[in-house]
Amino acid sequence: MPIIINLDVVMAKRKISSLELAQQVGITPANLSILKTGKAKAIRFSTLDKICRILNCQPSDIIEYKEEE
């Protein structure tokens, strides 16, 4: 899939754990894990908004598109 999730990279730069981010966003750690591994089929804009606010980043820092070769 040409959509790449860089959430773990941004989290590492901000030194925030999965559990801490999940609690602050208001989602379960399991759902955050699904998002981090790229297995999520969708993400709500409200969830993306909260993640970006907490991590002080842009959506493009988390979600990247690369064309398949």
N, C-alpha and C positions, 0 to 999 in steps of 0.2 A: 504494500500500500504506500502511496506517495506522501501520506501525511505522517509526519514525525513529531512525536511528543518529547519535548525537552524539559519537562517539569522537574525531573530529578536533578538536572544540571542547575537550573535556577534555584532550586531548594538548597543544593549544596553550596552555591555561592552565597546565599542568604543565611546559611547555617541554621536551618529550621528542619525539624524532624517531621516525618510523615504524620505521626500521631498529633503533634502540635498543630500542623497545618490543617489536618482534618477537623480537629476540635474548633479551630478559629473560623473555618469556612462553614462548619455545620453539616458535614457529611461524615459517613462512616470511614474508618481506615480502610476497609475492604473496597469501598467505592473509589477512594483516592488511589489505591493500588491498581485498580482496573484502569483508571485514567493514566497513571504514570507508565504503565506497561504498553499503552497504546491499544488496549483491547476494548476500550469504550466505543460504542457505536455513535454516541452523541454526548454533548455537554451543554447544559443550560447556560444561557448568557449570564444569568444571575450568579451561577457558580463560578464561571470564568471571571466575572467582575470581582467577586470576593477574593479569588485567588490572586488576581492582579493587584488589588488594593493591598493585600497582606504582604505579598512579595515585592511590592513596589516595582512592577514590571509592566510591559506591554503584552497583549495576546500573542504577538509575533515572536516574543521571547520564548513562549511556551509551545506554540503550535507552528510547525514549519511545513512547507510544501516543497517536495522535490519530485521532478518528473521522473518517471520510470524510463530506463534506457531500453 
